[in-house]
Amino acid sequence: MHHIVYQSTAVEPFSAEALWVMLDHARRKNRRIGITGLLLYSNGNILQILEGEEPVVQELYEAIQHDVRHTNVITLADGPIENRMFSDWTMGFQNVAEGDFRHLIDQAEANQKLLPTVVHPEVDEPLICLIKSFVEDEQPLI
């Protein structure tokens, strides 16, 4: 198993309807290709975790990096994982308050600084649990 965690900025903030259309499409595709994960959204900012077989995750991420709806795509983690953290979700989703989103990004960036020689370290389990808590504690929109 493999995961990629990234952040990006929408070229323009998504309307509620556009978010649901995007999520519906992602969930159907992810179910078909064996991807699980989570998307957190805050006023045009995105943090997403993708999990699955490495070649499938890498191919999907490549497509995301070229998606014209995103800009400033930054890889926060890219590496092997023992188990899926989001096995029940083809794409969990939660709208997150701006301050909480910034806190998550700060934690992810701090995680990267702990391992400066690793280009894209694995996100440590406490950070993944923190990210997951935003969905579990808020009645996830999955």
Phi, psi and chi 1 to 4 in degrees:
 res  aa     phi    psi   chi1   chi2   chi3   chi4
   1 MET       -  153.7  -75.7  -71.2  107.9      -
   2 HIS  -143.0  151.8 -166.0   85.3      -      -
   3 HIS  -137.6  153.6   76.7  179.0      -      -
   4 ILE  -130.4  133.6  -68.6  179.3      -      -
   5 VAL  -118.9  129.9 -178.5      -      -      -
   6 TYR  -141.8  161.4   75.1   90.0      -      -
   7 GLN  -123.3  152.7   73.4  178.6   74.6      -
   8 SER  -155.5  173.5   68.3      -      -      -
   9 THR  -123.0  132.1  -55.0      -      -      -
  10 ALA   -68.9  142.2      -      -      -      -
  11 VAL   -57.4  -40.1  171.7      -      -      -
  12 GLU  -142.0  144.5   61.9  179.9   59.5      -
  13 PRO   -53.9  142.0  -25.8   35.0      -      -
  14 PHE   -78.7  138.1  -69.0  102.0      -      -
  15 SER   -72.9  165.2   67.3      -      -      -
  16 ALA   -58.3  -41.4      -      -      -      -
  17 GLU   -64.7  -43.9 -177.6  178.8  -20.4      -
  18 ALA   -63.6  -37.7      -      -      -      -
  19 LEU   -61.9  -44.9  -87.5  171.5      -      -
  20 TRP   -66.1  -37.5  -74.2  114.3      -      -
  21 VAL   -64.3  -46.2  167.6      -      -      -
  22 MET   -61.9  -44.6  178.9 -178.2   67.3      -
  23 LEU   -64.1  -42.2  -75.7  167.0      -      -
  24 ASP   -60.7  -45.5 -178.7   58.8      -      -
  25 HIS   -62.3  -46.9  173.7   75.5      -      -
  26 ALA   -62.5  -42.4      -      -      -      -
  27 ARG   -64.4  -42.4  -72.1  171.3  176.0  156.8
  28 ARG   -64.6  -45.9  -77.0 -173.4  -80.6  119.7
  29 LYS   -64.9  -45.5  179.3  178.3 -178.7  175.6
  30 ASN   -61.9  -38.7  -70.9   -6.4      -      -
  31 ARG   -60.5  -42.6 -172.9  172.6  -66.8  111.7
  32 ARG   -66.7  -37.8 -170.2  177.0   72.2 -110.9
  33 ILE  -102.0    0.8   63.6  174.8      -      -
  34 GLY    81.8   30.4      -      -      -      -
  35 ILE  -100.9  139.7  -66.0  -71.5      -      -
  36 THR  -124.3  165.3   54.7      -      -      -
  37 GLY   164.6 -162.3      -      -      -      -
  38 LEU  -150.3  140.5  171.7   66.1      -      -
  39 LEU  -124.8  123.4 -173.5  142.7      -      -
  40 LEU  -108.0  137.0  -61.0  179.2      -      -
  41 TYR  -130.5  138.5  179.8   81.4      -      -
  42 SER  -149.9  102.1  179.1      -      -      -
  43 ASN    49.1   49.6 -165.1   31.6      -      -
  44 GLY    91.4   -6.8      -      -      -      -
  45 ASN  -100.1  141.2  -63.8  -59.5      -      -
  46 ILE  -128.0  137.1  -64.0  163.4      -      -
  47 LEU  -128.6  124.5 -176.9  128.0      -      -
  48 GLN  -133.3  143.0 -173.2  168.1   24.4      -
  49 ILE  -118.1  128.6  -59.6  170.9      -      -
  50 LEU  -117.4  133.8  -55.9  168.6      -      -
  51 GLU  -130.3  144.3  -53.8  171.3  -41.1      -
  52 GLY   162.0 -164.2      -      -      -      -
  53 GLU   -66.8  138.1  -64.4  -61.0  -34.7      -
  54 GLU   -52.0  -49.5 -177.3  174.3    6.3      -
  55 PRO   -62.2  -34.7   -8.7   13.9      -      -
  56 VAL   -70.7  -43.8  178.9      -      -      -
  57 VAL   -62.6  -44.8  171.2      -      -      -
  58 GLN   -63.1  -42.2  -65.3  -70.2   -4.8      -
  59 GLU   -64.6  -42.4 -175.8  176.7  -32.0      -
  60 LEU   -64.3  -43.0  178.2   58.1      -      -
  61 TYR   -64.5  -37.7 -173.2   51.1      -      -
  62 GLU   -58.2  -43.6  173.0  102.4    7.4      -
  63 ALA   -64.9  -40.4      -      -      -      -
  64 ILE   -62.6  -42.0  -72.1  168.3      -      -
  65 GLN   -62.1  -25.4  -70.9  175.3  -54.9      -
  66 HIS  -100.8    3.1  -67.1   95.9      -      -
  67 ASP   -70.7  124.6 -173.0  -33.4      -      -
  68 VAL   -71.0   -8.7  -63.5      -      -      -
  69 ARG   -80.7  -11.0  -63.4  172.9  -67.5  178.9
  70 HIS  -113.1  154.2  -64.5  -93.2      -      -
  71 THR  -142.3  165.3 -172.8      -      -      -
  72 ASN    51.5   49.6  -60.3  -36.5      -      -
  73 VAL   -75.9  119.2  178.8      -      -      -
  74 ILE  -122.0  124.1  -60.9  168.4      -      -
  75 THR   -78.6  121.7  -54.0      -      -      -
  76 LEU   -95.6  -30.7  -60.0  173.0      -      -
  77 ALA  -156.1  147.1      -      -      -      -
  78 ASP  -156.4  102.5 -177.6  -13.5      -      -
  79 GLY  -174.6  177.0      -      -      -      -
  80 PRO   -72.5  151.6   25.4  -31.5      -      -
  81 ILE  -133.8  151.9   53.5  174.0      -      -
  82 GLU   -75.9  -43.0  -73.0 -172.0   32.4      -
  83 ASN  -140.8  154.3  -60.1  -57.4      -      -
  84 ARG   -69.4  140.1  -66.7  177.9 -169.0 -107.7
  85 MET   -93.8  -16.9  -69.6  -71.3  -67.6      -
  86 PHE  -125.3   39.4  -55.1   97.5      -      -
  87 SER   -60.5  -22.9   60.8      -      -      -
  88 ASP   -88.6   -5.5  -66.2  -24.1      -      -
  89 TRP  -120.2  115.6  -55.4  -18.7      -      -
  90 THR   -68.4  -25.1   54.4      -      -      -
  91 MET  -172.8   92.5 -171.6   50.2   56.9      -
  92 GLY   -64.8  156.0      -      -      -      -
  93 PHE  -148.1  143.8  170.1   75.4      -      -
  94 GLN  -154.3  136.0 -170.7   67.2   48.5      -
  95 ASN   -78.8  130.2 -130.1  -31.8      -      -
  96 VAL  -120.1  142.2  177.5      -      -      -
  97 ALA   -60.4  146.9      -      -      -      -
  98 GLU   -57.4  -42.5 -152.5  165.2  -38.8      -
  99 GLY   -64.6  -40.1      -      -      -      -
 100 ASP   -66.1  -39.4  -69.5  -23.1      -      -
 101 PHE   -62.6  -45.2 -170.5   88.1      -      -
 102 ARG   -60.1  -40.1 -176.0   71.4 -114.6  158.1
 103 HIS   -60.5  -44.3  175.8   71.2      -      -
 104 LEU   -61.4  -44.9  -75.4  172.0      -      -
 105 ILE   -63.6  -41.5  -63.1  -57.0      -      -
 106 ASP   -60.2  -41.7  -70.6  -14.7      -      -
 107 GLN   -64.5  -42.6  -68.1  -64.7  -43.7      -
 108 ALA   -64.1  -41.7      -      -      -      -
 109 GLU   -66.7  -37.4  -71.0  171.3   -9.4      -
 110 ALA   -64.0  -38.2      -      -      -      -
 111 ASN   -60.1  -41.1 -175.5   62.0      -      -
 112 GLN   -65.5  -38.1  -77.4 -173.8  -49.5      -
 113 LYS   -69.7  -23.3  -70.7  177.1 -175.4  168.5
 114 LEU   -68.0  -25.5  -68.8  175.1      -      -
 115 LEU  -124.7   67.2  -59.5  165.8      -      -
 116 PRO   -64.6  -21.2   23.7  -31.0      -      -
 117 THR   -86.6   -9.5   59.7      -      -      -
 118 VAL   -96.3  124.9  177.9      -      -      -
 119 VAL   -61.3  -50.9  175.8      -      -      -
 120 HIS  -136.5   89.0  -61.4  -63.4      -      -
 121 PRO   -68.2  162.7   29.1  -35.8      -      -
 122 GLU   -65.4  146.7  -75.2 -175.4   46.2      -
 123 VAL   -76.8  130.9  170.7      -      -      -
 124 ASP   -70.9  155.9   62.6  -10.9      -      -
 125 GLU   -57.4  -41.1 -170.5  169.8  -23.4      -
 126 PRO   -59.4  -37.1  -25.9   34.7      -      -
 127 LEU   -68.5  -42.3 -179.3   56.8      -      -
 128 ILE   -60.6  -42.1  -68.8  -72.4      -      -
 129 CYS   -64.2  -37.8  -70.2      -      -      -
 130 LEU   -63.1  -46.3  174.3   63.6      -      -
 131 ILE   -60.8  -46.1  -67.7  167.5      -      -
 132 LYS   -63.4  -31.8 -166.6  173.3 -174.7  179.3
 133 SER   -63.2  -26.6   76.1      -      -      -
 134 PHE   -65.5  -27.2  -82.3   86.1      -      -
 135 VAL   -90.2  -44.9  177.2      -      -      -
 136 GLU   -65.9  -39.9  -69.6  175.1  -26.3      -
 137 ASP   -77.3  -17.2  -64.7  -15.1      -      -
 138 GLU  -110.5   22.3  -64.2  -70.9  -27.6      -
 139 GLN    52.7   86.2  -62.6  179.9  -13.2      -
 140 PRO   -56.2  146.2   23.0  -32.2      -      -
 141 LEU   -96.4   74.7  -56.2  170.5      -      -
 142 ILE  -111.0      -   56.2  176.6      -      -
